[in-house]
Amino acid sequence: MAAVTPDALLPSRYSGLPVANAERGSNPRVKVGYWTLPDTADAADTVTVDCFALFGISKVLAVEGFAHTTTDSIMIQEANTTTVDRESITITIAAGSDNDKRFMVVYGI
């Protein structure tokens, strides 16, 4: 089991309000963070991401993981194991395939 470093981290923010009012609105905003893992990621490897520092997420609601079936082609959802410690999450990649590029999404507020 090895630690994997994400290739890219991409923050985003969604809201039920019009885009112009999303920053000023009082409604809670759902925040979404994305990251990719290199094709060296294997089953049982782990990745830890500080959701608060990187994406502004203080409460994690859900995490999804996907793997390329063939490099840079169709992606399928994986059932990864997730541990949340305050604002950080640690994901253990599910058994099944080694040396696949992966894409992870975290949702929170």
Residue pairs with C-beta under 8 A, 6 or more apart in sequence:
1 44
1 45
1 46
1 92
2 42
2 45
2 46
3 45
3 46
3 47
3 48
4 37
4 38
4 40
4 41
4 45
4 46
4 47
4 93
5 38
5 47
6 35
6 36
6 37
6 47
6 49
6 104
7 35
7 36
7 37
7 38
8 34
8 35
8 36
9 33
9 34
9 35
9 49
9 54
9 55
10 33
10 34
10 35
11 31
11 32
11 33
11 34
11 54
11 55
11 56
12 31
12 32
12 33
12 34
13 22
13 29
13 30
13 31
13 32
13 56
14 29
14 30
14 31
14 32
15 21
15 22
15 25
15 27
15 29
15 30
16 27
17 25
17 27
22 29
28 109
29 109
30 61
30 107
30 108
30 109
31 55
31 56
31 57
31 107
31 108
31 109
32 55
32 105
32 106
32 107
33 49
33 51
33 54
33 55
33 57
33 105
33 106
33 108
34 103
34 104
34 105
35 47
35 49
35 103
35 104
36 101
36 102
36 103
36 104
37 47
37 93
37 101
37 102
37 103
37 104
38 101
39 68
39 71
39 99
39 100
39 101
40 99
41 47
41 93
41 99
41 100
41 101
41 102
42 93
42 98
42 99
43 93
43 94
43 95
43 96
43 97
43 98
44 92
44 93
44 95
45 92
45 93
46 90
46 91
46 92
46 93
47 90
47 91
47 93
47 104
48 88
48 89
48 90
48 91
49 88
49 89
49 91
49 104
49 106
50 87
50 88
51 57
51 58
51 60
51 87
51 88
51 89
51 106
51 108
52 58
52 86
52 87
52 88
53 87
55 106
55 108
57 87
57 106
57 108
57 109
58 87
58 108
58 109
59 108
59 109
60 84
60 87
60 89
60 106
60 107
60 108
61 107
61 108
61 109
62 106
62 107
63 80
63 82
63 89
63 91
63 104
63 105
63 106
63 107
64 77
64 104
64 105
65 77
65 78
65 79
65 80
65 91
65 93
65 94
65 102
65 103
65 104
65 105
66 75
66 76
66 77
66 78
66 102
66 103
66 104
66 105
67 75
67 76
67 78
67 96
67 97
67 100
67 101
67 102
67 103
68 74
68 75
68 100
68 101
68 102
68 103
69 75
69 76
69 100
71 100
71 101
72 101
75 103
78 93
78 94
78 96
78 102
79 94
80 91
80 92
80 93
80 94
80 104
81 91
81 92
81 94
82 89
82 90
82 91
82 92
83 89
83 90
83 91
83 92
89 106
91 104
93 102
